[in-house]
Amino acid sequence: MEQQLIALYLHVCRAYDSQPDLKYQRLSNFRPRFTDEELVTIYLFGHMQGFYQQRRIYDYACRHWRAWFPHLPSYQAFNRRLNLLTESFEHLITGTLTTPVKRLAVHADRLVDSLPISLAKWPRSSRARVASEVADQGYSATKRSYYYGVKLHAVALRRTNRLPMPALLHMSRASEHDLTVLRRLDPDLGAGLLFGDKAYADEETKKVMAERGTHLLTPYKRKRNEPETAIPALWSRFVSSVRQPLESLFGWLIQRTGIQNASQVRSTKGLFVHVYGKLAVACLLLTFNS
């Protein structure tokens, strides 16, 4: 376990050294004895040990790693500084994924879907106001209920007998339709096949994307009163089977990071850390286990 912690700390330090933007811009020349690199390392390592809440991560570090981090501050200072490091987690995600995505992108099919991240569930969803700059009320078709929060949109590269590798990640309000977000992401998708569910089944969007080289494939969407026939049904099952690994990726992400439950988040900055911090953990695990 000590070697894992050392390897993680060195990875974070390399990321900071290679990305000057990660150096937190302070209003003075003061540099705290407990560094941002140590803070990020503890947050990531705590998740890898199965602690998904910031309080539990901090308590774990105090109990077991105080000798390794002698300048660990109070929990209030730890939490306050962590909320300032969203950009660090975003850079870690990009830096971790760049090499494997470039290696896979040449020949891999792409999968697209969204994952609800809930700050409050029904019936509290209609009264919630946390992080209202980026969150609102939406509907989860999977759970058939309303929730207050955001959506994580993912475009991932399909891998044989393995979890897909995220290539593009985006957060939106819960109420924003998946198709609307896909249209916004379209210029960054690149050429190739893209498999999605019925939420993306729009002929005009498919035509526009095809002109850019992205061929969007979705299950057949029957018109009202149209009888079900064999060929569209077979096609729909084929598309669903191809994109199923992305659902497995979401399930693994929830299990390993607890990303879907953001009920303890109390601010917009905290929400960004919740989403991108946990995504940084997931990307590290996917890459190191490749």
C-alpha positions in Angstrom: 0.0 0.0 0.0 2.9 2.3 0.7 4.3 1.8 -2.8 0.8 2.6 -4.2 0.7 5.9 -2.3 4.3 6.8 -3.4 3.5 6.0 -7.0 0.3 8.1 -6.9 2.1 11.0 -5.3 4.8 10.9 -7.9 2.2 10.8 -10.7 0.5 13.9 -9.2 3.8 15.7 -8.9 4.7 15.0 -12.5 1.3 16.3 -13.6 1.9 19.5 -11.6 5.4 19.9 -13.0 4.3 19.4 -16.6 1.3 21.7 -16.3 2.1 25.1 -14.9 -1.6 25.9 -14.9 -2.0 23.5 -12.0 0.0 25.7 -9.7 -2.6 27.4 -7.6 -2.5 31.1 -8.2 -2.2 32.7 -4.8 -2.6 36.4 -4.0 0.8 36.4 -2.2 4.1 34.5 -2.3 3.0 32.4 0.6 3.3 28.6 0.0 1.7 26.4 2.7 3.8 23.6 4.1 1.0 21.2 3.2 1.1 21.3 -0.6 -1.6 21.1 -3.2 0.1 18.0 -4.5 -0.3 16.3 -1.1 -3.9 17.4 -0.9 -4.8 15.9 -4.3 -2.9 12.7 -3.5 -4.8 12.2 -0.2 -8.1 12.8 -1.9 -7.3 10.3 -4.8 -5.8 7.7 -2.5 -8.7 7.8 -0.1 -11.1 6.9 -2.9 -8.8 4.1 -4.0 -9.2 2.7 -0.4 -13.0 2.9 -0.6 -13.7 6.2 1.2 -15.9 8.4 -1.0 -16.8 11.2 1.4 -14.3 14.0 2.1 -14.8 13.7 5.9 -14.0 10.0 5.8 -11.0 10.5 3.5 -9.6 13.1 5.9 -10.2 10.9 9.0 -8.5 8.0 7.2 -5.5 10.1 6.4 -5.3 11.3 10.1 -5.5 7.8 11.5 -3.1 6.0 9.1 -0.9 8.5 7.3 -0.3 11.3 9.7 3.5 10.5 9.8 3.6 10.7 6.0 1.7 14.1 5.9 2.9 15.8 9.1 1.5 19.2 8.0 -2.0 18.0 7.4 -4.3 20.9 8.3 -7.7 20.9 10.1 -10.6 19.4 8.2 -12.1 22.8 7.6 -8.9 24.0 5.9 -8.5 20.7 4.0 -12.1 21.0 2.7 -11.8 24.7 1.8 -8.6 24.2 -0.1 -9.9 21.1 -1.9 -12.8 23.2 -3.3 -10.2 25.4 -5.0 -8.6 22.6 -7.0 -11.2 21.7 -9.6 -8.9 22.8 -12.4 -6.2 20.4 -11.0 -8.6 17.5 -11.3 -9.6 18.5 -14.9 -5.9 18.6 -15.9 -5.3 15.2 -14.3 -8.1 13.7 -16.2 -6.9 15.1 -19.5 -3.3 14.2 -18.8 -4.2 10.6 -17.8 -6.4 10.0 -20.8 -4.4 11.6 -23.6 -2.1 8.7 -24.4 -4.6 5.8 -24.2 -7.2 7.7 -26.1 -4.8 8.6 -28.9 -3.8 4.9 -29.1 -7.4 3.7 -29.3 -9.1 6.4 -31.3 -7.8 5.3 -34.7 -9.9 2.2 -34.8 -12.3 2.1 -31.8 -16.0 2.7 -32.1 -17.5 5.4 -29.8 -20.3 5.1 -27.3 -22.3 8.0 -25.9 -24.7 8.2 -22.9 -25.3 10.3 -19.8 -25.4 9.6 -16.1 -27.6 11.5 -13.6 -25.7 13.0 -10.6 -28.2 13.7 -7.8 -27.9 16.5 -5.2 -31.5 15.9 -4.1 -34.1 13.2 -4.9 -37.9 13.5 -5.2 -39.7 15.0 -3.4 -36.9 17.3 -2.2 -35.8 17.9 -5.8 -38.4 20.7 -6.3 -37.1 22.7 -3.4 -33.3 22.2 -3.7 -31.2 25.2 -4.5 -27.6 24.0 -4.0 -25.3 25.0 -6.9 -28.2 26.5 -8.8 -25.7 28.2 -11.2 -25.1 24.7 -12.8 -27.8 22.4 -11.4 -31.6 22.1 -11.7 -34.4 19.6 -11.7 -34.4 16.8 -14.3 -36.0 13.4 -14.9 -34.2 10.1 -14.7 -35.7 7.7 -17.2 -33.8 4.8 -15.6 -35.2 5.3 -12.1 -38.4 6.9 -13.4 -38.2 9.8 -11.0 -37.3 13.4 -10.8 -34.1 14.6 -9.2 -32.2 17.8 -8.6 -28.6 17.9 -9.9 -26.5 17.6 -13.1 -25.8 15.1 -15.8 -22.4 13.6 -16.7 -22.2 13.1 -20.5 -19.5 10.6 -21.7 -18.2 9.6 -25.1 -16.1 6.5 -24.6 -14.0 4.3 -26.9 -15.1 0.7 -27.1 -12.6 -2.0 -26.1 -13.0 -5.7 -26.6 -13.8 -7.5 -23.3 -12.9 -4.5 -21.2 -14.6 -1.4 -19.9 -14.7 1.5 -22.5 -12.1 4.3 -22.2 -13.6 7.8 -21.7 -12.5 10.1 -24.5 -14.8 13.1 -23.8 -16.5 14.1 -20.6 -19.0 17.0 -20.1 -21.3 18.1 -17.3 -24.6 19.8 -17.9 -27.8 20.8 -16.0 -30.1 17.9 -15.3 -32.9 19.3 -17.4 -30.7 19.6 -20.6 -31.6 16.9 -23.1 -28.9 14.5 -24.1 -29.4 15.3 -27.8 -28.8 19.0 -27.2 -25.5 18.3 -25.4 -24.4 15.9 -28.2 -25.0 18.7 -30.8 -22.8 21.0 -28.8 -20.1 18.3 -28.5 -20.3 17.3 -32.2 -17.3 19.3 -33.5 -15.0 17.5 -31.0 -16.1 14.0 -31.7 -13.9 13.1 -34.7 -14.7 10.6 -37.5 -16.1 7.1 -37.0 -19.1 5.3 -35.6 -21.0 6.6 -32.6 -23.5 4.4 -30.8 -26.2 5.9 -28.6 -29.7 5.1 -27.3 -33.1 6.3 -28.5 -32.6 9.8 -26.9 -30.2 10.6 -29.7 -32.4 9.3 -32.5 -32.9 12.4 -34.6 -32.5 12.2 -38.4 -31.5 15.9 -38.8 -28.7 15.5 -36.2 -27.5 12.3 -37.8 -27.3 14.1 -41.2 -25.3 17.1 -39.8 -22.9 14.8 -37.9 -22.4 12.6 -41.0 -21.2 15.6 -42.9 -18.4 15.9 -40.3 -17.6 12.2 -40.6 -19.3 11.0 -37.4 -22.0 8.4 -38.1 -24.5 8.3 -35.3 -26.2 4.9 -34.9 -29.2 4.5 -32.6 -32.0 2.0 -32.0 -34.9 2.3 -34.4 -37.5 4.7 -33.1 -41.0 3.6 -34.1 -43.6 6.2 -35.1 -46.9 6.2 -33.3 -49.1 3.3 -34.2 -46.4 1.8 -36.4 -46.3 -2.1 -36.0 -43.1 -3.7 -34.8 -41.3 -5.7 -37.4 -38.4 -8.1 -37.3 -35.6 -6.1 -39.0 -35.9 -2.8 -36.9 -36.1 -5.0 -33.8 -32.9 -6.9 -34.7 -31.2 -3.6 -35.5 -32.2 -2.1 -32.1 -30.9 -5.1 -30.2 -27.6 -4.9 -32.1 -27.1 -1.2 -31.3 -28.1 -1.8 -27.6 -25.6 -4.7 -27.3 -22.8 -2.6 -28.7 -23.4 0.3 -26.4 -24.1 -1.8 -23.3 -20.4 -1.6 -22.1 -20.9 2.1 -21.5 -23.6 1.3 -19.0 -21.2 -1.1 -17.4 -18.7 1.7 -17.2 -21.2 3.9 -15.4 -22.0 1.1 -13.0 -18.3 0.6 -12.2 -17.9 4.3 -11.8 -20.7 4.5 -9.3 -19.4 1.5 -7.4 -15.8 2.7 -7.2 -16.3 6.4 -6.6 -19.9 7.0 -5.4 -20.2 9.8 -8.1 -24.0 9.5 -8.5 -24.8 10.5 -4.9 -23.9 14.2 -4.3 -26.4 14.8 -1.5 -23.7 16.0 0.9 -22.4 18.7 -1.6 -23.2 22.2 -0.3 -21.7 24.6 -2.9 -21.0 24.9 -6.6 -17.3 24.5 -6.0 -18.0 21.4 -4.0 -20.0 20.0 -6.8 -17.2 20.5 -9.3 -14.8 18.7 -7.0 -17.3 15.9 -6.4 -17.7 15.3 -10.2 -14.2 15.9 -11.5 -12.3 14.6 -8.5 -14.1 11.3 -8.7 -13.6 11.2 -12.5 -9.9 11.7 -11.9 -9.9 8.7 -9.6 -11.8 6.6 -12.2 -9.4 7.6 -15.1 -6.4 6.7 -13.0 -7.8 3.3 -12.1 -8.8 2.6 -15.8 -5.4 3.7 -17.1 -3.2 1.9 -14.4 -5.2 -1.3 -14.9 -4.9 -1.2 -18.7 
